Amino acid sequence: MLSYDMSQRRREIGIRVAVGARPGQLNRRFVGEALRLAGAGGACGLAAAAAGAPLLRSQLFGVAARDAWTFISVPALLAVAVALAAYVPVRRACGQPPMTSLSCE
């Protein structure tokens, strides 16, 4: 969904490139926006996972209910996936001439 959303904003990116924004600035802006959204979702997810862990204790085999490694690695992996899902469409849109981005509808 995030990759699709970023590709739908191609016109906005074309306008920003046309008025002088550099690709690095656009990457930081859009990837940062996506990571803030993922951070909010990750915080809610971690809170729900910590609250629901005791209920799932009987279903977990070989892992503690509140395993620190899991609570750290899963959000980190998801953050990498979110960053890539935002970066690739923005990079693709920045590589096109602004007129191509503006006329693609």
C-alpha positions as CSV (number, residue, x, y, z in Angstrom):
1,M,0.0,0.0,0.0
2,L,2.8,2.4,0.8
3,S,4.6,1.8,-2.5
4,Y,1.3,2.4,-4.3
5,D,0.7,5.6,-2.4
6,M,4.1,6.9,-3.2
7,S,3.7,6.0,-6.9
8,Q,0.4,7.9,-6.9
9,R,2.2,11.0,-5.7
10,R,4.3,11.1,-8.8
11,R,2.7,14.4,-9.9
12,E,3.6,16.0,-6.6
13,I,7.2,14.8,-7.0
14,G,7.3,16.2,-10.6
15,I,6.2,19.6,-9.4
16,R,8.8,19.6,-6.6
17,V,11.5,18.6,-9.1
18,A,10.3,21.3,-11.5
19,V,10.6,24.1,-8.9
20,G,14.2,22.9,-7.9
21,A,14.0,20.2,-5.3
22,R,16.9,17.8,-5.4
23,P,16.3,14.1,-5.4
24,G,18.1,13.7,-2.0
25,Q,15.7,16.2,-0.4
26,L,12.7,14.4,-1.9
27,N,14.0,11.0,-0.7
28,R,14.5,12.3,2.8
29,R,11.1,13.9,2.9
30,F,9.0,11.0,1.6
31,V,11.0,8.2,3.3
32,G,10.9,10.2,6.5
33,E,7.2,10.6,6.2
34,A,6.7,6.9,5.7
35,L,9.0,6.0,8.6
36,R,7.1,8.4,10.9
37,L,3.9,6.6,9.9
38,A,5.5,3.2,10.4
39,G,6.9,4.3,13.8
40,A,3.4,5.3,15.1
41,G,2.0,2.0,13.9
42,G,5.0,0.1,15.3
43,A,4.5,1.7,18.7
44,C,0.9,0.7,18.8
45,G,1.8,-2.8,17.6
46,L,4.4,-3.2,20.3
47,A,2.0,-2.0,23.0
48,A,-0.6,-4.5,21.8
49,A,1.9,-7.3,21.5
50,A,3.2,-6.6,25.1
51,A,-0.4,-6.6,26.4
52,G,-1.4,-9.7,24.5
53,A,1.7,-11.7,25.1
54,P,0.5,-13.4,28.4
55,L,-2.6,-14.6,26.6
56,L,-0.5,-16.4,23.9
57,R,2.0,-17.9,26.3
58,S,0.6,-21.4,25.8
59,Q,1.0,-21.1,22.0
60,L,4.6,-20.1,22.0
61,F,7.2,-22.8,21.9
62,G,10.9,-22.1,22.6
63,V,10.3,-18.4,22.9
64,A,9.4,-16.3,26.0
65,A,6.2,-14.4,25.9
66,R,8.1,-11.1,26.0
67,D,11.2,-12.0,24.1
68,A,13.4,-8.9,23.7
69,W,15.0,-10.1,20.5
70,T,11.6,-10.5,18.8
71,F,10.4,-7.1,20.1
72,I,13.5,-5.4,18.6
73,S,14.1,-7.3,15.4
74,V,10.5,-7.4,14.0
75,P,10.0,-3.6,14.1
76,A,13.5,-3.0,12.7
77,L,12.8,-5.4,9.8
78,L,9.5,-3.7,9.1
79,A,11.2,-0.3,9.2
80,V,13.6,-1.5,6.5
81,A,10.7,-2.7,4.4
82,V,8.8,0.6,4.8
83,A,11.9,2.6,3.8
84,L,12.4,0.5,0.7
85,A,8.7,0.7,-0.2
86,A,8.9,4.5,-0.1
87,Y,12.3,4.9,-1.6
88,V,11.9,3.0,-4.8
89,P,8.9,4.8,-6.2
90,V,10.3,8.2,-5.2
91,R,13.6,7.4,-6.8
92,R,11.9,6.3,-10.0
93,A,9.8,9.5,-10.1
94,C,12.8,11.7,-9.5
95,G,14.7,10.0,-12.4
96,Q,12.0,11.1,-14.9
97,P,11.9,14.6,-16.5
98,P,9.4,16.8,-14.6
99,M,7.1,17.1,-17.7
100,T,6.8,13.3,-17.9
101,S,5.6,13.2,-14.3
102,L,3.3,16.1,-14.7
103,S,1.6,14.7,-17.8
104,C,1.1,11.1,-16.7
105,E,-2.7,11.0,-16.1
